[in-house]
Amino acid sequence: MGIHSELRVVRHMAFPRVTGATQAERMESLYRPTAHVYDAFREHRLLHGRRDLVGMLPTAPGSHLVDMGAGTGNNIEYLGERRRGECRRITLVDVSASMLDVARRRVERSGWDNVETVLASATDYRPHEQADIVMFSYALTMMPDWFAAVDHAHAILRPGGTIAVCDFYVSRKHPADGVRHAAWRRHLWPAWFSHNNVFLSPDHLPYLRARFSTVQVRERLAPVPYLPARVPYYLFIGTKD
Ligand SMILES: C[S@@+](CC[C@H](N)C(=O)[O-])C[C@H]1O[C@@H](n2cnc3c(N)ncnc32)[C@H](O)[C@@H]1O
């Protein structure tokens, strides 16, 4: 990534201009200026764990995989050609037309004939048949109705289907399971990220655990560009009973 593009992304993240009356308008206003350089900054430096999450997806011949808040569709690269090709259908859902435009061009360029892009909200998109896997990668924290998005994923999954999530978060002060974050982490990161319309929550993981049967949870820390502190993120794999 060139220095000019990097400065542009950093400036945009430091002084985001988020406007609009609907979530789709807000996301479009946030992403339109930098959608074309989104991958270069986020892929290796900010959004960690996505390759691992995709590696953990139980894809099988004939699977329908839905990526909610798919953005530029970069996660499909991590599937690799064999696993991508054996899926019956892969659906990339997003409310931002600019992000989805980058995804659509990636699909065309790569000749992925089983991958479609759908401009829709993660609370509205409905497949013709129940899906095998629904994934959210750094998307739930941007959805005001994240609980409705999780409920909707549950509704569109077949029994035994898989939900896969990776995102930033903070722990509860007294978590029932897993890692407990220090007070400074629990206060700093939600305040820091909310500036960019990213809302870290102590409730995402407990809600996912309550809605689905837990298969795997990994809780980790990741570096943040230009900052000396590391931010917590998790990977969650669960199944619908
Ligand atoms: C941080 S990006 C992550 C993109 C991609 N999943 C990734 O891992 O690079 C969040 C994406 O969620 C999308 N988004 C936000 N709210 C949404 C909603 N309610 N329904 C669908 N997509 C949404 C945004 O437009 C954006 O493309």
The ligand as an SDF file (V2000), in Angstrom:
LIG
                    3D

 27 29  0  0  0  0  0  0  0  0999 V2000
  -15.4350   -3.8740    9.0880 C   0  0  0  0  0  0  0  0  0  0  0  0
  -16.2980   -4.3090    7.6500 S   0  0  0  0  0  0  0  0  0  0  0  0
  -15.8950   -6.0380    7.5310 C   0  0  0  0  0  0  0  0  0  0  0  0
  -15.9580   -6.5430    6.1130 C   0  0  0  0  0  0  0  0  0  0  0  0
  -15.5510   -8.0170    5.9390 C   0  0  0  0  0  0  0  0  0  0  0  0
  -16.4550   -8.9000    6.6250 N   0  0  0  0  0  0  0  0  0  0  0  0
  -14.1390   -8.2340    6.4070 C   0  0  0  0  0  0  0  0  0  0  0  0
  -13.9110   -9.1080    7.2600 O   0  0  0  0  0  0  0  0  0  0  0  0
  -13.2420   -7.5670    5.8740 O   0  0  0  0  0  0  0  0  0  0  0  0
  -18.0050   -4.3310    8.1590 C   0  0  0  0  0  0  0  0  0  0  0  0
  -18.9610   -4.5290    6.9940 C   0  0  0  0  0  0  0  0  0  0  0  0
  -20.2710   -4.7320    7.5480 O   0  0  0  0  0  0  0  0  0  0  0  0
  -21.1960   -4.0720    6.6980 C   0  0  0  0  0  0  0  0  0  0  0  0
  -22.4490   -3.8550    7.4350 N   0  0  0  0  0  0  0  0  0  0  0  0
  -22.6710   -3.0110    8.4820 C   0  0  0  0  0  0  0  0  0  0  0  0
  -23.9380   -3.1150    8.9050 N   0  0  0  0  0  0  0  0  0  0  0  0
  -24.5350   -4.0670    8.1240 C   0  0  0  0  0  0  0  0  0  0  0  0
  -25.8300   -4.6320    8.0850 C   0  0  0  0  0  0  0  0  0  0  0  0
  -26.8020   -4.2620    8.9500 N   0  0  0  0  0  0  0  0  0  0  0  0
  -26.1040   -5.5900    7.1550 N   0  0  0  0  0  0  0  0  0  0  0  0
  -25.1340   -5.9950    6.2690 C   0  0  0  0  0  0  0  0  0  0  0  0
  -23.8880   -5.4760    6.2650 N   0  0  0  0  0  0  0  0  0  0  0  0
  -23.5760   -4.5400    7.1830 C   0  0  0  0  0  0  0  0  0  0  0  0
  -20.4620   -2.7850    6.3160 C   0  0  0  0  0  0  0  0  0  0  0  0
  -21.0360   -2.1680    5.1940 O   0  0  0  0  0  0  0  0  0  0  0  0
  -19.0490   -3.3190    6.0770 C   0  0  0  0  0  0  0  0  0  0  0  0
  -18.8510   -3.7080    4.7470 O   0  0  0  0  0  0  0  0  0  0  0  0
  1  2  1  0
  2  3  1  0
  2 10  1  0
  3  4  1  0
  4  5  1  0
  5  6  1  0
  5  7  1  0
  7  8  2  0
  7  9  1  0
 10 11  1  0
 11 12  1  0
 11 26  1  0
 12 13  1  0
 13 14  1  0
 13 24  1  0
 14 15  1  0
 14 23  1  0
 15 16  2  0
 16 17  1  0
 17 18  1  0
 17 23  2  0
 18 19  1  0
 18 20  2  0
 20 21  1  0
 21 22  2  0
 22 23  1  0
 24 25  1  0
 24 26  1  0
 26 27  1  0
M  CHG  2   2   1   9  -1
M  END
$$$$
